[in-house]
Amino acid sequence: MKLLHVDSSINGAASVSRTLSKQAVDQWIARNPGTTVKYLDLAVNTPPHFSADSMGIRRPASGAVSEAERKENELAEQLVSQFLAADVIVIGAPLYNFSIPSQLKAWIDRLAQAGRTFRYTAEGPEGLAKGKTVIAVLSRGGIYSTSEVGQSMEHQETYLKTVFGFFGITDVRVVRAEGTDLGEESRKTAFATAEEQIAAATALPLGQTASEEAGAAA
């Protein structure tokens, strides 16, 4: 089994999402011995923001490309191949200004390739990255999941579920550490809750959601 561990926080050792994403990876490995891990730190190896040169991946293979487009094509191929080779992807994603870090968005922009992670059909788009498990480890200074106002402001979890669903991944397991900036007690509660969710997320077999497990047990 192959696991891709992706971090995106700019806060280094002080990062909540990095601390928890590592816990998720360690627990997955403990439960699935023999798992091989590839690590991608998007704050260190940051893809350039999506640009006109990045669009070279959408041109016919026979078309002429510039040197800048060639480099962009190589990067896109490297990142999408790494993603497609993984069985499980653990993503550490903090909430920055109500959304995901731009570094993480730049990575996802390289994954979204017609013919690789999705395709258009007469019936609509079809995801091509089926059968994978994503564990999204999310950190938030405030609390967003418990109110309609908070949920309307949050474009982190909702975006990640949407885009990976578009790629055909139906098994997206979410870990939330919320309220980490609301005082010491709130931070302790956030970590304790997230650690419980990590244990639950890593306990399920690859590709099996919690609802499927409940159905099988019924």
Residue, then its C-alpha position, 0 to 999 in steps of 0.5 A: m500500500k502506498l501513502l502520500h502525506v501532504d502538508s501545507s501549513i506555513n507554521g513549521a513545528a508550531s503547526v497544528s495541522r502538521t502535528l495531527s497529520k503526522q499522527a494520522v500517518d503514524q497510526w495508519i502505518a501502525r494499523n497497516p504494516g508495510t505501507t510505504v510513504k511519500y512526503l510532500d511539503l507544499a510550504v517548502n516545495t511550493p508549486p507556482h501559482f496556476s498561470a497561462d504557462s500551466m495550461g500547456i497540459r491542456r494542449p494537444a501532445s503534438g503542439a509546440v510548447s515554450e520552455a516555460e510550458r515544458k517545465e510546467n508540464e513536467l511539474a504537473e506530470q510529476l505531481v499528478s503521477q505521484f497522486l495517482a500512485a497513492d492508495v491513501i492521501v493524508i493532507g494537513a490543511p489549515l484554514y487561512n482566511f476561510s479557505i485552504p492555503s494557496q500552496l495547497k490550491a496550486w497543488i490541486d490545480r496541477l492534479a485537475q487534469a482531464g484524462r488523468t483525474f477526471r473526464y467529461t462524458a455525455e452524461g457529465p464529468e466522471g472522476l478517474a481517481k476512484g478507489k482511493t482514501v483521503i484523510a483531510v486533517l483540518s485545523r481552524g483557529g475558530i469554530y465553524s462546524t457547529s453553526e450555520v453562520g460558521q458553515s457558510m464562512e468555511h471553504q476548506e472542508t467543503y472545497l476539499k470534499t468537492v474537488f476530491g469527489f470530482f476526481g472520483i474519490t468517495d472516501v474522504r475522511v475528515v479530522r477537525a481541530e477547531g477552536t485552537d486559538l480560543g484559549e488553552e482549554s479550547r485548544k486542549t479540547a480541539f486536540a483531544t477531539a481531533e485525536e479521537q477522529i484520527a483514531a476512527a479515520t485510521a481504523l477503517p480499511l482502505g476505501q471503506t467509509a464510516s457509513e459503509e462500516a455501519g451498514a455492514a454491521a447492521 
